[in-house]
Amino acid sequence: MDFRAVTFYFFAAIMVFAALRVITARNPVHSALFLVLAFFTAAGLWMLLEAEFLAIALVLVYVGAVMVLFLFVVMMLDINLDRLREGYWDYLVPALIVAGVMIAEMALVLGGRYFDLEGMPQPAPHAADYSNTRELGRLIYTEYVYPFEIAAVILTVAIVAAIALTLRRRKDTKYIDPAQQMKVRRKDRVRMVSMPLEKPSDD
């Protein structure tokens, strides 16, 4: 067994262990940290496939941004762990069924004649000046430019729809119009009242 195979099985074992700990850990912070470990090992597998850009993007985007946000939210919120564990074992049977279907699908794909483990060739070695990022950009903006633009339009529509849903006015919600506040004049808010002075009584 060569070094690449040993490295692959090492990263794969760590990732499977981390994924199991994500759903079995009792503390949400521990689950988030194990998910960070799973992302790092997945990035290592991408590096073995010579997909450096995807590996770096996985670490920077998910570990550096998304998981940090998850950790802040979990640590700042007062989460009732007892309520989270309620009904945990009720979903065990459906989860095992879904996991079994996924394992069967992976076995069919990897055991077929097109994607079997023995028939898949190793990635071809590239030259020293080969850039994975440049090659990915060339494919996106030449052969896959129209699907890329369609995906960008769909994401833009989703962002606009999310903003529109949050800006809707509700009857039971009090809101302040900043434009009306800026138009307020002094005489509308302040009223000067002239009152005669009174001397305090001697008694």
C-alpha positions in Angstrom: 0.0 0.0 0.0 1.5 3.3 -1.1 1.6 6.6 0.8 -1.4 8.1 -0.9 -3.6 5.2 0.1 -2.4 5.3 3.7 -3.1 9.1 3.8 -6.5 8.6 2.3 -7.6 6.0 4.8 -6.2 8.1 7.7 -8.1 11.2 6.7 -11.2 9.1 5.9 -11.2 7.4 9.3 -10.8 10.7 11.1 -13.6 12.3 9.1 -16.0 9.4 9.7 -15.2 9.6 13.5 -15.8 13.3 13.5 -19.1 13.0 11.7 -20.3 10.5 14.2 -19.3 12.7 17.1 -21.2 15.6 15.5 -24.5 13.8 16.0 -23.6 11.9 19.2 -21.9 14.6 21.3 -24.0 15.9 24.1 -22.6 19.4 24.1 -23.4 21.6 21.0 -20.0 23.3 21.2 -18.3 19.9 21.0 -20.5 19.0 18.0 -19.5 22.2 16.2 -15.8 21.6 17.0 -16.0 18.1 15.6 -17.7 19.5 12.5 -14.7 21.8 12.1 -12.4 18.7 12.3 -14.5 17.0 9.6 -14.1 20.0 7.3 -10.4 20.0 7.8 -10.1 16.3 7.0 -12.3 16.8 3.9 -10.0 19.6 2.8 -7.1 17.1 3.2 -8.9 14.7 0.9 -9.4 17.5 -1.7 -5.6 18.1 -1.5 -5.0 14.4 -2.3 -7.1 14.9 -5.4 -5.0 17.9 -6.4 -8.0 20.2 -6.0 -6.2 22.9 -3.9 -8.7 25.7 -4.6 -11.6 23.7 -3.3 -9.6 22.6 -0.2 -8.7 26.2 0.6 -12.2 27.4 -0.1 -13.6 24.8 2.2 -11.3 25.8 5.1 -11.8 29.6 4.5 -15.5 29.7 3.9 -16.9 26.9 6.2 -14.3 26.8 8.9 -13.3 30.4 8.9 -16.7 32.0 8.6 -19.7 29.6 8.9 -18.4 27.5 11.8 -17.2 30.5 13.7 -20.6 32.0 13.4 -22.2 28.8 14.6 -19.9 28.7 17.6 -20.7 32.3 18.6 -24.4 31.6 18.3 -24.2 28.4 20.3 -22.0 29.9 23.0 -24.1 33.2 23.4 -27.5 31.6 23.4 -28.7 29.9 26.6 -29.6 26.6 25.0 -31.6 24.1 27.1 -29.8 20.8 26.5 -32.5 18.7 28.1 -35.0 19.9 25.6 -32.7 19.2 22.7 -32.4 15.6 23.8 -36.1 15.1 24.0 -37.3 12.7 21.2 -33.7 11.9 20.2 -34.2 8.2 20.1 -37.6 8.6 18.3 -35.7 9.5 15.2 -33.2 6.7 15.4 -35.2 4.2 13.2 -35.8 6.8 10.3 -32.2 7.9 10.5 -30.9 4.3 10.2 -33.2 3.8 7.2 -31.9 6.9 5.5 -28.3 6.0 6.3 -28.9 2.5 4.9 -30.3 3.9 1.7 -27.3 6.2 1.3 -24.8 3.4 1.9 -26.6 1.2 -0.6 -26.4 4.0 -3.2 -22.7 4.6 -2.6 -22.1 0.8 -2.9 -23.9 0.7 -6.2 -22.0 3.7 -7.5 -18.5 2.6 -6.4 -19.2 -1.0 -7.3 -20.2 -0.2 -10.9 -18.0 -0.6 -13.9 -17.7 3.2 -14.4 -16.8 4.2 -10.8 -15.3 1.2 -9.3 -12.3 1.7 -7.0 -9.9 -0.4 -9.2 -11.0 1.2 -12.5 -10.7 4.8 -11.4 -7.3 6.1 -12.6 -5.0 8.3 -10.4 -5.0 12.0 -11.2 -2.6 12.8 -13.9 0.5 14.7 -12.6 0.7 18.3 -13.7 3.5 20.6 -14.4 5.1 22.9 -11.8 3.4 26.0 -13.2 -0.1 24.4 -13.3 -2.7 26.6 -11.5 -5.8 24.8 -10.2 -7.5 28.2 -9.7 -6.8 29.4 -13.2 -8.1 26.2 -14.7 -11.2 26.3 -12.6 -11.8 30.0 -13.7 -11.3 29.1 -17.3 -13.9 26.3 -17.1 -16.4 28.5 -15.3 -16.1 31.5 -17.6 -15.9 29.6 -20.9 -17.7 26.2 -21.0 -20.0 26.7 -18.0 -20.6 30.4 -18.2 -24.3 30.2 -18.8 -25.0 27.8 -15.9 -22.8 30.0 -13.7 -24.8 33.1 -14.6 -28.1 31.3 -14.1 -26.9 30.2 -10.6 -25.9 33.8 -9.9 -29.3 35.1 -10.9 -31.1 32.5 -8.8 -29.0 33.5 -5.7 -29.7 37.2 -6.3 -33.4 36.5 -6.5 -33.2 34.5 -3.3 -31.4 37.3 -1.5 -34.0 39.9 -2.7 -36.9 37.6 -1.7 -35.3 37.1 1.8 -35.0 40.8 2.3 -38.5 41.4 1.0 -39.9 38.9 3.5 -38.1 40.5 6.4 -39.3 44.0 5.5 -43.0 43.3 5.4 -45.1 45.4 7.7 -47.1 43.7 10.4 -50.1 45.2 12.1 -49.0 44.3 15.6 -45.5 45.7 15.2 -44.6 49.2 16.1 -42.1 50.9 13.7 -40.5 54.3 13.3 -40.2 56.1 10.1 -36.8 57.9 10.0 -38.0 60.3 7.3 -40.7 61.6 9.5 -38.3 62.0 12.4 -36.0 64.1 10.2 -38.9 66.4 9.3 -39.8 67.2 12.9 -39.4 70.9 13.8 -38.6 72.4 17.2 -42.0 74.1 17.6 -43.7 70.7 17.0 -41.9 69.1 20.0 -41.1 72.0 22.4 -43.6 74.5 23.8 -42.5 77.4 25.9 -44.8 78.2 28.8 -44.5 81.5 30.7 -45.3 81.2 34.3 -45.2 84.0 36.9 -42.8 83.7 39.8 -44.3 82.9 43.2 -42.7 83.7 46.5 -42.5 80.8 49.0 -44.9 81.2 51.9 -43.4 82.1 55.3 -45.2 79.4 57.2 
